[in-house]
Amino acid sequence: MNYPNVVLWSDACFFSPYVMSVFVALSEKGVPFSVKRIDLASDQHLEAGYGALSLTRRVPTLQLDDFMLSESSAIAEYLEERFPAPEFERLYPQGREKRARAREIQAWLRSDFLPLRQERPTEVLFAGETFAPLSTAAQRSANKLISAVEKLLPSGQQNLFGEWSIADTDLAIMINRLALHGDSVPARVADYAHFQWQRASVQLWLSESSKDTAE
């Protein structure tokens, strides 16, 4: 098969959960791709060169030949259409309502939980750093997340929809901000996030992130 030239533009330190989501999606699809880095700390993403590639001047940005697309959930939906099942692995559940729920979860994770994201940044996930106990606002945010997972996750299942979807990876990222930090998380919720963390595509990202941290 003739694949397009696919480039994933990432933050320089591989700490972005949104880049991770697209990296996992591409890996699951089995589409060959390369990764290029943008140094967010030095505002490289705001320069004209990157602005010519990325409408939002954020990461991730996906480049397929001459087509550029930003925003991780939009990229995942595009990849699902561009490289469809059954020839390629699915990123979203088969049922229409399940697909809608997966997209709802993705949108929610990206638009809410600000106190939790601030107090449990991705340095917890990718560098093993620890931080102060959660504030009242962040604990409320964590409680809301945990309550939703307990409602969403069917008893005895390791995926939200009876099959893996990209929403499982995105949700595990948020849960592991707590679980990997050692914060209190119900066993069933922590076990779900741990199971998602073992997926080959996730482990591939973690290996890349750990190599960069070691450097």
N, C-alpha and C positions, 0 to 999 in steps of 0.2 A: 504494500500500500504506500502511496506517496503522501506523506504527511506534510502539512505546512511547516514553515519555520516558526517554532513556538518559543517565546521568551517570557519568563516570569520575572518581573521587576520587584525586588524585595528591599526591605530595610537592610542596612549594612550588617547588622548584628544578628539577624534572623530571630528577632524577638517579637515580631508582629503576629498576633493570633490570626489575623485576616490573611496575611501571606501564607501562614501555615495551612489555613483552610483550602486555599487554592492549590498549594503544593500537594496536599493530600488528594484533592479532586483530580488533578492531572495524573498523579501516580496511580490512582485507582483506575482511571481510564486507560492507562498504559500508553499515553501519548508522549513521544519523546519531546523533551523540552530542556532548555538551558535556563540558568538563573543569572540575572545581573543585579547588582546592588546599587542602592542610592543611599547616601549618607544623610539621614534626616537631621542628625545633630548639627551638621554644618549648613543646613538649609539647602542642600543640593537639589532637593525635590522642588524647590521654588524657582530654580534657575530656568532660563528660556529653553535650554536643550531638553530637559525633562518635560517642560510644559508642552513641547511639540509632540510628545508621546502620550502624555496623560492629561485627559480633560480636567481631572480633579487635582492633579499634582500631588496625589497621595499614593501609598502602596496598599495593596498590590495593584499593578497594572499588568495586563496580559497583552502580549503582542503576537498575533498570528499573521504572518506575512505583513501586509499593509494595514491590517485592522487592529485597532487598539481599544481596550476596554478596561475600565477601572470599577472598583467596588466589588468585594469578594462574593457576595451572594448573587449579584448580577452575572459575574463571571461563571459561577457554578451552574446557573441556569443556562447560560449560553453553551457551556461545555456539554451539558446534557443534551442539548439540541444538535450541536455541531458534531458530536461523536456519540450517536444514540445506541441504545441497547437494541437487539441482543449482540451486535458486533462488538460493542464496548460495554464495560461494566456500568451499572446504574449508579447514579448519585442520589436519586430520589426514589421513594417507594412507588410501587406500581399503581396503587389505588389513588383516585383523584383526591379524595378527602385527606388521605394520608399525605399526599404531596403538598396539599394546602397547609396541613398542620406543620410539616417540616419547614416550609417557608415562613410560617408564622413564628416558629421557634427561632429561626435564623434572624428574622427582622427584630424580634424582641431582644435577643442577646446583643444585638448591635446598637440598640437604641435605649437600653435601660441598664440598670446595675452600675451606674457611675461610681457611687461610693465604694462598691466592692472592687471595681477595676482600679480605682485610685489607690486603695489600701492593700490590695493584693495584685500588684502589677505582674507582668509576664516575667520579670526577673525571678519570681517564685518558680515558674514553670521551667525556665530554660537556664537559670544560673543558680538555683537552689538558695536564693537569698531569703532572709526572714525579716519580718517587720513587726511593728507594735501590735498589741491586741486590737481587734476591730472596734471602731467607734460605734455608737448607738445606731447611726444612720447606716453604716456598712453592715452591721449585724442584721438590721431589718432587711436590707437588700439580700443578704445571704439566706435569711429565713424564707423570703419570698421565692428565691431560686429553689431551695430544697423542697418547699411545699409543692412547687410546680412539678419537679422531677418525680416526687412520690406519687403525684396524680397521673403523670404521663406514662411512667414506666410500668408495663404490665407485670404482674407477679410472675416470677419464674423465668422472665425473659432478660436477655442481655443487650437487646436493641430496642429502640422505641417502637418500631413498627414491624417487628418480627423478621426484619432483614436490616442489614446495615444501611444507613444513609449518611450523607454529609452532615445532616443535623445532629447525628450522634457525636461526631467529632467536635463540632462547634459547642455542643452542650458540655461535653467532657472537658473541654478547655476551661470553661467557666467554673465547673465544679472543682477541677483540680487546682484552681487558684486557692481554694480552701483546703482540700484534702492533702495536697502535697506540702502545704505549709504547716499542717498539723492542727488546723482548726477543727472544731467539732462538726462532724458530718455523719449522718446515719449510715450504718454499715451497708445497707442495700444501695444507697446512693453512691457511696465511695467505691463499692465493688463494681458498679456499673461504669464509673469513670475509669477505674483501673483497667477493666476489660477493654474499653475503647482505646486506652493508651497503648495496649499491646498490639494493635493492628499494624501490619507491616508498613503501610504507607505513613502512619504516624511515627513509627520507630525510625523510618528513613529520615523524616524531618528532624527528629530529636538527635539523630547521629550527626546531621549537618550542623545543627545548632550547637551541639557540644564541642564539635571540632572548632567552630569559630570562637567559642568561649575560651577554649584551651589556648588558642593563638593569642 
